[in-house]
Structure formats: C-alpha cells, structure tokens
Amino acid sequence: MTPPTHARAVIIGGGVIGASVAWHLTKLGWTDVVLLERKRLTSGTTWHAAGLIGQLRATANMTRLARYSAELYGGLEAETGIATGFRQVGSISVALTEARHEELLRLASMARAFGVPTEEVGPTEITDRYPHLNLDGVIGGVWLPTDGQGDPANITLAMIKGARQRGAQVFENTRVTGIRRTGDRVTGVDWEAGETSGLIACDHVVNCAGMWGREVGLMAGVPVPLQACEHFYIVTEPIAGLTQLPVLRVPDECAYYKEDAGKMMLGAFEPNAKPWALDGIPADFEFDELPPDFDHFEPILENAIHRMPMLAEAGIHTFFNGPESFTPDNAYHLGLAPGTANVWVAAGFNSVGIQSAGGAGMALAQWMEDGAQPFDLGDVDIARMQPFQNNRRYLKDRATEALGLLYADHFPYRQKATARGVRRSPLHHLLEAHGAVMGEIAGWERANWFAAPGQEREYRYGWGRQNWFENTAAEVAAIRTGVGMYEMSSFGKIRVEGPDAEAFLNRVCGNDVAVPPGRIVYTQFLNAKGGIAADVTVTRLSEDAYLVVTPAATRPADQDWLERRRGEARVAIVDVTAGEAVLAVMGPRARAVLAAASPGDFDRFPFGTAREIELGLGLARAHRVSYVGELGWAGRSMSAPTWPSTPSRR
Ligand SMILES: Cc1cc2nc3c(=O)[nH]c(=O)nc-3n(C[C@H](O)[C@H](O)[C@H](O)COP(=O)(O)OP(=O)(O)OC[C@H]3O[C@@H](n4cnc5c(N)ncnc54)[C@H](O)[C@@H]3O)c2cc1C
C-alpha cells in the first residue's frame, strides 16, 4: 500500500512523539492523518530509551504535561491490548548537598501544587524504600509514588495502534525527501519508499523527526535548533534476589538507576557531554548504537559502585551508547513554527521524550485543533527560539552544555558558559570597563550587575541571597534617591509602518494607539480569549509609523504574532532592534542629568511622550517612560532613520 495523495495532517517520524501526536489528533476526530517513518517505527531514539517516566519538572506547566503522560500510559494497555510494561514503581531523588536538597524540596512543593503526590523523605525512609543504597552523604530526598517506568517501544506501538484504529495511516520505510511550501503555507510532502515516490498534498505537517528535526525543519524553511548528543547507560547481568525497586536518581553523582527484570540499569548525565553527528546523521541509521566509550563512563560507574555496592559484584551485560537530541535551553520545541501557517513541531526532547510524549502530543493536537495554545506553553513554544540558534557551531557548544547541565544544580540566575558573545551592544566595552558582570539572554550580552573595584566579577550561585545582592541594592538605592543610567539596547524594536498601521495596531492591542505622533502607549497584544500575548510599549513616530518595544527574548515571537494577524493590512513589520542603542536614565534626578547633557527642554516633557533631542554632536530620541517607578527617560540613538518620515497631520 502506498501513501494517499492527500491528508489533513502528515506527521513525519514514527518515534514516541509522532505516535503520541497521531494518537491525540485521532482522539480529536482527525481521521485523515498520515504518519511517515523513514525506517521502522521506534528505530530512531525511542527504542533504546531507559523508560523512566517521572513528573518532577522545573515549571508548573511542564509538571502538568508530565503528569498527563504518566496517567495516559497507565491506561494504554487496557485501551489497546498492547503490554506497555508501564509500572507505577515510584521514584526517589536523593540529595548529597544542602543546595540539591533545597532544589528538590522546591520542585516537590511545585509538583504537589499541581496534584502530583510527593513526599519529602529522610535517610531512614530512603533506606526503607531502597535498601541497596549506601547512605554516605545522603541528606534527604523526595519520593513520588506515582512516577513510573515503562517500555518505550511498546508505549509507542500502543499509541500507533490506537491511532490506526481511529483511521490514521502509518507507513514505514517511507522517507520524507522534501516539503513544498508556498508563502507561509506548506502544500505537500514528498516521500520516497525504495523505488517508489510520491507527494501527499496536506493541510498540516508535523515535524516529529527527533534528532533529524533540524534537517526536516530546513526542508520547510523552518529553524528547529537541536543537536544530537551521546547518552550512556549500562545494564547489569541478573542480580540474585533483585526485585521491583523504585526509580532512583542521584543527580549529585550524575546517575539514575532502574531495576528491570532483576537487572540494574545505571544511566548517566555527565557534565562533559559529547555531541554526535556534527556532519549529519548517517543515512542508514536504524536501531543503531554508537561506539562505547568506557573511559568516559568510568567516573560515573566508580561513584555508582560506592553508592550501590551490589554493582561491584554484578557483571555488565550491556554497555549502551545512543544518540538523543538536545536543545539550547533544555526545553523541547512544540507548536506552530514562526513564519508559517501550518508547519508544526514536536522535537528535541532532551532525554525526557518518553515521559513528555503523552503531554506534548495532547497539547500539540489541541493547539492544532483550536488554532491557539490550550494553555500557556511558553516554556516549550518553538517561537521562543531566536533564528540564530539554528547555527550549527552554536548548537554544538550550547546544546552540549545544556545536556551537561541536566543533573547540575539549577540555581537561579545560572549563566551559560558556552557560545557567548553572539550579540553585543555598541556600549559593551564601556560596560565592561565599569566592572559589568555579563549575563546572556537571546544571544545578547547584558550587564547584569556591576562589581565594585577589587570585587571578583563572578557569580557565586546559590538558592539564598546572591553574591551580587549588595551591588544591586546600591543600584536600586541610587535610582530610588538619585539617578542611575543603564543600558537596554537588547530591547526588541519592531517598526510597524504603512497606511493601515493605526488600524492594524488598534486591532491587536488592548489600549488605544490612535494617538498623536510623539505619544507612547503602554499596552498588551491580546489573544481571542482576552489573554495577554505580549506586553509592549507602542510609540507613534508619525502618521503611519509606530515603534513597538518588547522584551529581547520575545521579539521574534511577538513579531510573528503581529505578522500572523496582519491579514490584508497595508503595513510593513520590520525588526529594527540592531538599529537603535538604548540607555535608560532613571531616578528623581534624571531630569537634571539630561538637562546637563542636552539643550532640550526636559521640564516640559510629559510622561508618555517621545521626542528628538540633541546629544553630544548627534541626535537621539528620548522616551519619557519609567521601568522603575521613578522619573525616567529611555534614550535611543538615531543611527537608523526612525523618526517621522512623513509630516504629522495631527
Ligand atoms: C540512552 C537513552 C535513554 C533515555 N531514557 C529516557 C527515559 O528514561 N525517559 C524518557 O522520558 N526519555 C528517555 N530518553 C529520551 C527519549 O528516548 C527521546 O526523547 C524520545 O525517544 C524522542 O522521541 P522522538 O519521537 O522525538 O524521536 P525518535 O524516536 O528518534 O523518532 C523520530 C523518528 O523520525 C524519523 N525520521 C527522521 N527523519 C525522517 C524523514 N525524513 N522521513 C520520515 N521519518 C523520519 C526517524 O527515523 C525516527 O524514527 C532516552 C534517550 C536515550 C538516548
């Protein structure tokens, strides 16, 4: 049988994610669904996953999705008749340091808040549940009785079976070779199966291609930033007397443990992770393993033997090394690809694809059905990615680091060490000269705080008061009582210009932007339910030009949001971020500082207005706004022609 010539949705990839999307779309009544798998089902990453199904996630919505997966898998066997191996064995995560203990307790309280049963446990209760564990250095931990483990391949096949029963068509050994796109719409998917090839015209395409996700994304002109990296585990020979145990995580030793059929599995998330297939994934990859690297794994094993002495006696049956895709921020990519009307992505699962698949598939299917996110999916929305993040050198460094941090302490304010310096403001060198300690967001280097003379310019991470607390306190006090100047060039700046600019922005903004040129309107982009899609200021530059200012990290998503709603409006929507450097001068004495620096009249300069001022030998545009609750201006250099291009009619 060959694939049909038309489908409502074509899903690319027959791993656990593609299966879940197919399952959930068909649950919603989408019967005209086709899934194409280049080799055999599960033959990419899914077949060799360890099968841990945990629910302790870093944010509320991710916890909600992981919880949904666990609940779904619990009922799959009854619904499909396929033994998924799902067992609710529970899990224990233990802390060897006070910092880790604090993190676990925080995660546990969030999990509890979202209905995941969670208990804090001390060493005695840990021994009761896990007698094989050496308690040396164990401070405490958390116990999640409803966490589980399952057989990833069979979970996938069960969802495929259910989807098929509801009308989905699944084709193995059928490779997608191209995606046809006209404007923002994909119109069809080219496939090849041995000597046969064809085209499926489709209304939607879903990229569930795992570590091939970047490559498949490019077929549709869509960046899907991810990189394959190696992931290791061992499985012992059968251990006499070993019976069902909870899953155990010892993140301080980079290790997780799973009992399976009387054998012990030990997996690692080591800090020095290894990227794989930098020149592309071999075309014949199918149920493949990567070469073992025992030297790399040995330090983990040594610690594990100390932690779980029975491992010293157990022979190693399997040393496994398999690839998995990792993203720059350790969150997977889900949703509608920016710039497109019908290209959907669910890829880059950072070694939690099994536990995430149920929730991710449910959320994506509902999003496709409604045309809107079913709830806030900002943590994983593909639109959070900046286009530059698809750069392969960047991905090699950053995705590898992200994998290395999986079992690190996830301290607040933690900065990434690799792939830095992507975007610098014109003032970067001046900030550095004044002791700036840089942080990064969306590729931008920003002065997060300023070290005092002689003070080390380093973060000392922790859960309590930060080592830069006093520095920031001094900045805040200066702005509260005097004046301070800080750099905000990373602000996203979107110029919306054209005869319909006013009508268009008034359609998408909550506030009224039909104001005279030179006025600033603080407003939100609102979705159809009245929810907030973006929080922006809109400055009217002229009769037909506006400047929308938005956070650095959300500029691509906010611009995409505008583009999607443009319709027939005669407007150009252009990113002018790089054309304007921004300095904020804030505090009760801001007026005096500006008056000393510029001949402009800062006494008669009302709040919520913007105007051109002279500064040094040049011109700037000063916006009377405040980000601190005090008097203030944000001044923008005028290297690009951003001021009225047409005379005002108001
Ligand atoms: C060693 C190891 C242990 C793991 N343990 C766990 C765990 O305990 N718990 C957990 O939650 N996660 C775990 N994971 C992660 C989990 O396995 C993955 O996140 C998950 O399998 C990803 O599923 P996927 O469907 O995105 O990718 P895949 O399973 O790789 O599926 C993608 C499919 O797309 C197909 N494809 C690609 N290109 C095309 C094309 N052009 N045309 C048609 N088809 C195409 C591929 O052939 C592939 O089958 C582990 C991973 C590894 C490596």
The ligand as a Gaussian input file, in Angstrom:
#p B3LYP/6-31G(d) Opt

LIG

0 1
 C       20.088000       6.186000      26.203000
 C       18.812000       6.957000      26.308000
 C       17.971000       6.789000      27.405000
 C       16.783000       7.524000      27.506000
 N       15.978000       7.332000      28.586000
 C       14.823000       8.034000      28.698000
 C       13.961000       7.854000      29.807000
 O       14.247000       7.063000      30.692000
 N       12.826000       8.582000      29.882000
 C       12.485000       9.479000      28.915000
 O       11.456000      10.138000      29.054000
 N       13.274000       9.659000      27.836000
 C       14.432000       8.955000      27.704000
 N       15.246000       9.143000      26.626000
 C       14.844000      10.104000      25.609000
 C       13.827000       9.527000      24.644000
 O       14.280000       8.310000      24.176000
 C       13.643000      10.503000      23.486000
 O       13.403000      11.810000      23.981000
 C       12.487000      10.104000      22.606000
 O       12.609000       8.774000      22.218000
 C       12.420000      11.007000      21.400000
 O       11.376000      10.558000      20.604000
 P       11.163000      11.170000      19.166000
 O        9.926000      10.556000      18.647000
 O       11.265000      12.642000      19.242000
 O       12.448000      10.713000      18.346000
 P       12.738000       9.346000      17.588000
 O       12.393000       8.177000      18.389000
 O       14.156000       9.414000      17.120000
 O       11.753000       9.408000      16.379000
 C       11.977000      10.261000      15.274000
 C       11.737000       9.431000      14.033000
 O       11.727000      10.292000      12.902000
 C       12.159000       9.521000      11.824000
 N       12.542000      10.407000      10.729000
 C       13.575000      11.289000      10.722000
 N       13.660000      11.903000       9.533000
 C       12.647000      11.428000       8.786000
 C       12.237000      11.639000       7.430000
 N       12.899000      12.495000       6.635000
 N       11.160000      10.961000       6.960000
 C       10.474000      10.087000       7.750000
 N       10.869000       9.810000       9.032000
 C       11.924000      10.474000       9.524000
 C       13.321000       8.738000      12.391000
 O       13.646000       7.596000      11.619000
 C       12.825000       8.420000      13.787000
 O       12.289000       7.120000      13.881000
 C       16.438000       8.438000      26.498000
 C       17.290000       8.615000      25.407000
 C       18.470000       7.887000      25.310000
 C       19.361000       8.110000      24.141000

